[in-house]
C-alpha cells in the first residue's frame, strides 16, 4: 500500500519514495527542506488523508526535480508531520542544513534516534 499508515504508527515515522513505497536507510541523517512541512492531527487521521498528503508532497518533489529527496513522516505530540526530506551523510553538514532551516531536530538512521539541533 502507498504511504502505509501502519508503518508510521508502529515506528513513529517512516520514509517514502515518490511512488509512496517505504524506503529504509541505515546511515546518514534525515533533514527537512525548509518551508515544506505539513502537519495533521492524529485524531481522525485516515489512510486516505495520508495518501492524499503524501502524493501532494511527492508531486512537489517530482515537479522540482529533487532527485535526492523523499517524503518523510513522523508522529510528534499528537500530530503527523509530513515533509520533503533528504539524507545528509555527514553530521556537521546535516546540523548546518537543519540550522539554516530552523529545524528542532534531525533523525540519525544509524542509531534510530532523534537528535536535537544545536544552535551556537
HELIX and SHEET records of a PDB file:
HELIX    1   1 UNK A    5  UNK A   11  1                                   7    
HELIX    2   2 UNK A   47  UNK A   63  1                                  17    
HELIX    3   3 UNK A   91  UNK A  100  1                                  10    
SHEET    1   A 6 UNK A  13  UNK A  16  0                                        
SHEET    2   A 6 UNK A  69  UNK A  76 -1                                        
SHEET    3   A 6 UNK A  79  UNK A  88 -1                                        
SHEET    4   A 6 UNK A  29  UNK A  41 -1                                        
SHEET    5   A 6 UNK A 105  UNK A 108 -1                                        
SHEET    6   A 6 UNK A 113  UNK A 116 -1                                        
END                                                                             
